[in-house]
Amino acid sequence: MAKKSVEVQVFDSDFAVYLRESVTYEIKMESRSRSRLRGVVLMCILLAVSGIVYFGYFCPEQVCALTSRDTSWSDWTFRFPIQDNLGKPLPIHSNPVNSKVSSPGLSYDDVLNENFQFDMNAHDVMVFLHIQKTGGTSFGRHLVRDLDLERPCTCQRKRKRCYCFRPNRNEIWLFSRYSTGWKCGLHADWTELTSCVDSELDKNEGDSVKRRYFYITLLREPISRYLSEFRHVQRGATWRNSRHWCGGHVATPQELPRCYKGSSWQGVTLDEFAACPHNLAANRFIEQDIT
């Protein structure tokens, strides 16, 4: 709707002055109310942002947690073995739901307060968990060849094995394909490594030492990784020498049947690859998603 402007001529000088002052006062009052409104809105925004920052960074977890975090055993306890801070498996109580047991390992406060910096001169060991088709081969080579160390790894020509010793003694600090070989089996997973690394190092060094283990791995977008493994298997790869740990022993063919007959699964279609319920590519897909 179009607005019409009306012009009013006032001949009485006193009234004209009064009218001008009145209009000016109303304009000033309106301007002040608008500036006050802006100030209130700005203050509300600042308070909201400050509250978010406080609750996100400074508020204690016990007070601000949206859900209660019990220290009782969760469902994951029964699916995956629990390890202590040395990477060794801990025994699970026969009836952990009804028994009062404390959560093993390190608490959140321990992680914040303890020093978790890798110490090359102590008994710290870096363990590389190599998940198939994540670029682990290239990364493993970088670990033994390209790190700027006080005592670099010694690699022999035409051999895949390198010697990665601590600066002050001939003791291994890196457990990986190129430093120790596949001591715990080809592409050993978390369960296999945590039940194997400590004893293998004891054998290698001839002594039982209390070590700290730092596990590292590479992750890849799960679908791309799955398709990459499918194409690798389609070309004839089997990873037949992989050792699969199941309930404290090597998995039997009945516990982990093969998805193919013959020497390999070469030429498999994607539908056949995805349809096999025992396909470990799906396990690796889920493992990455959980991690």
C-alpha positions as CSV (number, residue, x, y, z in Angstrom):
1,M,0.0,0.0,0.0
2,A,1.6,3.3,-1.1
3,K,2.2,5.8,1.6
4,K,1.1,9.4,1.1
5,S,3.1,12.3,2.4
6,V,1.2,15.2,3.9
7,E,2.7,18.7,4.2
8,V,1.5,20.9,7.0
9,Q,2.2,24.6,7.1
10,V,2.2,26.1,10.5
11,F,2.1,30.0,10.7
12,D,2.2,30.3,14.5
13,S,5.9,30.5,15.2
14,D,5.6,29.3,18.8
15,F,3.6,26.3,17.8
16,A,6.0,25.5,14.9
17,V,8.9,25.5,17.3
18,Y,7.0,23.2,19.7
19,L,6.1,20.8,16.9
20,R,9.7,20.6,15.7
21,E,10.9,19.9,19.2
22,S,8.2,17.3,19.7
23,V,9.0,15.5,16.5
24,T,12.8,15.6,17.3
25,Y,12.1,14.2,20.8
26,E,10.0,11.3,19.4
27,I,12.7,10.5,16.9
28,K,15.4,10.5,19.6
29,M,13.2,8.3,21.8
30,E,12.6,5.8,19.0
31,S,16.4,5.8,18.3
32,R,17.1,5.1,21.9
33,S,14.6,2.3,22.1
34,R,16.1,0.7,19.1
35,S,19.7,0.9,20.4
36,R,18.5,-0.5,23.7
37,L,16.9,-3.4,21.9
38,R,20.1,-4.1,19.9
39,G,22.1,-4.0,23.2
40,V,19.8,-6.5,24.8
41,V,20.0,-8.9,21.8
42,L,23.8,-8.5,21.7
43,M,24.0,-9.3,25.4
44,C,21.8,-12.4,25.0
45,I,24.0,-13.6,22.2
46,L,27.2,-13.1,24.2
47,L,25.7,-14.9,27.2
48,A,24.7,-17.8,25.0
49,V,28.2,-18.1,23.4
50,S,29.8,-17.8,26.8
51,G,27.6,-20.6,28.2
52,I,28.5,-22.9,25.3
53,V,32.2,-22.3,25.7
54,Y,31.9,-22.9,29.5
55,F,29.9,-26.1,29.2
56,G,32.1,-27.4,26.4
57,Y,35.5,-26.8,27.9
58,F,35.4,-25.9,31.6
59,C,32.4,-27.6,33.1
60,P,33.3,-30.8,35.0
61,E,32.3,-33.9,33.1
62,Q,30.4,-35.3,36.1
63,V,28.2,-32.2,36.3
64,C,27.7,-31.5,32.6
65,A,27.4,-34.9,31.1
66,L,24.0,-35.3,29.4
67,T,24.0,-39.0,30.2
68,S,25.3,-40.9,33.2
69,R,28.6,-42.7,32.6
70,D,28.7,-45.8,34.7
71,T,31.9,-47.6,35.4
72,S,30.1,-50.9,35.1
73,W,30.8,-53.3,32.3
74,S,29.3,-52.5,29.0
75,D,28.2,-54.7,26.1
76,W,31.5,-54.1,24.4
77,T,33.2,-55.9,27.2
78,F,31.8,-59.2,26.1
79,R,32.6,-58.6,22.4
80,F,36.2,-57.4,22.7
81,P,38.8,-58.5,25.3
82,I,39.8,-55.9,27.9
83,Q,43.5,-55.0,28.1
84,D,45.5,-53.3,30.8
85,N,47.7,-50.3,30.1
86,L,50.5,-52.6,29.0
87,G,48.3,-54.1,26.3
88,K,48.0,-57.5,28.0
89,P,44.5,-59.2,28.1
90,L,42.8,-59.1,31.5
91,P,40.6,-62.0,32.7
92,I,36.8,-61.4,32.6
93,H,34.8,-62.4,35.6
94,S,32.4,-65.3,35.0
95,N,29.4,-63.1,35.9
96,P,30.5,-59.5,35.6
97,V,27.0,-58.1,35.5
98,N,26.1,-59.2,39.1
99,S,29.6,-58.9,40.5
100,K,31.1,-55.6,41.8
101,V,34.3,-55.1,39.8
102,S,36.1,-52.0,39.0
103,S,36.8,-51.0,35.4
104,P,40.3,-52.1,34.4
105,G,42.9,-50.0,32.6
106,L,43.2,-46.2,32.8
107,S,40.6,-43.8,33.8
108,Y,40.0,-40.5,32.0
109,D,41.7,-38.6,34.8
110,D,44.7,-40.9,34.5
111,V,45.0,-40.1,30.8
112,L,44.9,-36.3,31.6
113,N,47.3,-36.4,34.5
114,E,49.8,-39.0,33.5
115,N,52.7,-38.4,31.1
116,F,51.9,-40.3,27.8
117,Q,54.7,-39.0,25.8
118,F,56.6,-41.7,24.0
119,D,60.1,-42.2,25.6
120,M,62.6,-43.8,23.2
121,N,65.2,-44.2,26.0
122,A,62.8,-46.0,28.4
123,H,60.8,-49.2,27.7
124,D,58.1,-47.7,25.5
125,V,57.3,-49.7,22.4
126,M,55.4,-48.4,19.3
127,V,53.2,-51.1,17.8
128,F,51.8,-50.5,14.2
129,L,48.5,-52.2,13.6
130,H,48.4,-52.6,9.9
131,I,44.8,-52.9,8.5
132,Q,44.6,-54.2,5.0
133,K,44.3,-51.7,2.1
134,T,44.7,-48.5,4.2
135,G,48.2,-47.5,2.9
136,G,49.9,-49.3,5.7
137,T,52.8,-50.6,3.5
138,S,53.9,-47.1,2.5
139,F,53.4,-45.8,6.0
140,G,55.4,-48.8,7.5
141,R,58.3,-47.9,5.2
142,H,58.3,-44.3,6.3
143,L,58.5,-45.4,9.9
144,V,61.7,-47.3,9.4
145,R,63.3,-45.0,6.8
146,D,62.2,-41.4,7.1
147,L,62.0,-40.6,10.8
148,D,64.5,-38.0,12.2
149,L,65.9,-40.0,15.1
150,E,69.0,-39.9,17.3
151,R,69.7,-43.4,16.1
152,P,67.9,-44.1,12.8
153,C,66.7,-47.6,11.8
154,T,69.3,-49.6,10.0
155,C,67.9,-51.1,6.8
156,Q,69.8,-53.6,4.6
157,R,69.8,-53.4,0.9
158,K,67.4,-55.8,-0.9
159,R,65.9,-56.8,2.4
160,K,62.6,-55.7,3.9
161,R,63.8,-56.0,7.5
162,C,65.3,-53.0,9.4
163,Y,66.8,-52.8,12.9
164,C,65.2,-50.1,15.0
165,F,67.1,-49.9,18.3
166,R,67.0,-47.4,21.1
167,P,69.8,-44.8,21.2
168,N,71.5,-46.2,24.3
169,R,71.1,-50.0,23.7
170,N,70.1,-52.7,21.2
171,E,66.5,-53.0,22.2
172,I,63.6,-52.7,19.8
173,W,61.3,-49.7,20.1
174,L,59.2,-50.4,17.0
175,F,57.0,-53.5,16.4
176,S,56.0,-53.5,12.8
177,R,56.2,-55.4,9.6
178,Y,59.5,-53.8,8.5
179,S,61.2,-53.9,12.0
180,T,60.2,-57.2,13.4
181,G,58.3,-58.9,10.6
182,W,54.9,-60.6,11.0
183,K,55.7,-62.0,14.4
184,C,52.0,-62.2,15.4
185,G,50.7,-63.3,12.1
186,L,50.1,-61.6,8.7
187,H,48.1,-58.4,9.3
188,A,47.5,-59.2,12.9
189,D,44.5,-57.3,14.4
190,W,44.1,-55.7,17.8
191,T,43.1,-58.9,19.6
192,E,46.0,-60.9,18.1
193,L,48.6,-58.1,18.8
194,T,47.7,-57.5,22.4
195,S,47.9,-61.2,23.2
196,C,51.2,-61.7,21.3
197,V,53.5,-58.6,21.3
198,D,54.7,-58.7,24.9
199,S,55.7,-62.4,24.8
200,E,57.4,-62.0,21.3
201,L,59.5,-59.2,22.6
202,D,60.4,-61.2,25.7
203,K,61.6,-64.0,23.4
204,N,63.5,-61.6,21.2
205,E,65.3,-59.8,24.1
206,G,65.6,-62.8,26.4
207,D,64.1,-60.9,29.3
208,S,60.7,-60.0,30.7
209,V,60.4,-56.2,31.0
210,K,57.5,-54.0,32.0
211,R,56.8,-52.0,28.9
212,R,54.4,-49.3,27.8
213,Y,52.8,-49.9,24.4
214,F,51.6,-47.2,22.1
215,Y,49.4,-48.6,19.3
216,I,49.1,-46.7,16.1
217,T,47.2,-47.4,12.9
218,L,45.9,-45.9,9.7
219,L,42.2,-45.6,8.8
220,R,40.6,-45.2,5.4
221,E,37.1,-44.3,4.3
222,P,35.4,-47.6,5.0
223,I,33.6,-48.1,1.6
224,S,36.7,-47.2,-0.4
225,R,38.7,-49.6,1.8
226,Y,36.2,-52.4,1.3
227,L,36.1,-52.0,-2.5
228,S,39.9,-51.9,-2.6
229,E,40.1,-55.2,-0.7
230,F,37.5,-56.7,-3.0
231,R,39.5,-55.7,-6.1
232,H,42.7,-57.1,-4.4
233,V,41.0,-60.4,-3.7
234,Q,39.5,-60.5,-7.2
235,R,43.0,-60.4,-8.6
236,G,44.0,-63.5,-6.5
237,A,45.0,-62.3,-3.0
238,T,44.0,-64.5,-0.1
239,W,46.0,-63.5,3.0
240,R,46.0,-67.3,3.7
241,N,48.8,-67.0,6.2
242,S,46.9,-64.6,8.4
243,R,46.5,-65.9,12.0
244,H,43.1,-65.4,13.5
245,W,42.8,-65.5,17.2
246,C,39.6,-66.7,18.7
247,G,38.9,-67.3,22.4
248,G,42.6,-67.8,23.3
249,H,43.4,-70.1,20.4
250,V,43.9,-70.0,16.6
251,A,40.5,-70.1,14.9
252,T,39.6,-73.4,13.4
253,P,38.2,-73.8,9.9
254,Q,34.8,-74.6,11.5
255,E,34.9,-71.3,13.5
256,L,36.0,-69.3,10.5
257,P,35.1,-71.0,7.2
258,R,36.6,-69.8,4.0
259,C,34.4,-67.9,1.5
260,Y,35.9,-69.7,-1.5
261,K,36.9,-73.1,-2.7
262,G,40.2,-73.8,-4.3
263,S,43.5,-71.9,-4.0
264,S,42.0,-68.3,-4.3
265,W,38.8,-66.3,-4.9
266,Q,40.1,-64.9,-8.1
267,G,37.4,-63.5,-10.4
268,V,34.8,-63.1,-7.6
269,T,32.0,-60.7,-8.3
270,L,31.1,-57.9,-5.9
271,D,27.8,-59.5,-5.1
272,E,29.5,-62.8,-4.2
273,F,32.1,-61.0,-2.2
274,A,29.5,-59.1,-0.1
275,A,27.2,-62.1,0.3
276,C,29.7,-64.3,2.2
277,P,28.9,-64.1,6.0
278,H,32.4,-65.0,7.0
279,N,34.1,-62.4,4.8
280,L,36.7,-60.6,7.0
281,A,36.5,-57.5,4.8
282,A,33.2,-56.8,6.5
283,N,34.8,-57.3,9.9
284,R,37.5,-54.8,9.0
285,F,34.8,-52.4,7.8
286,I,33.0,-52.5,11.2
287,E,36.3,-52.3,13.1
288,Q,37.2,-49.0,11.4
289,D,33.7,-47.7,12.0
290,I,34.0,-48.4,15.8
291,T,37.5,-47.0,16.0
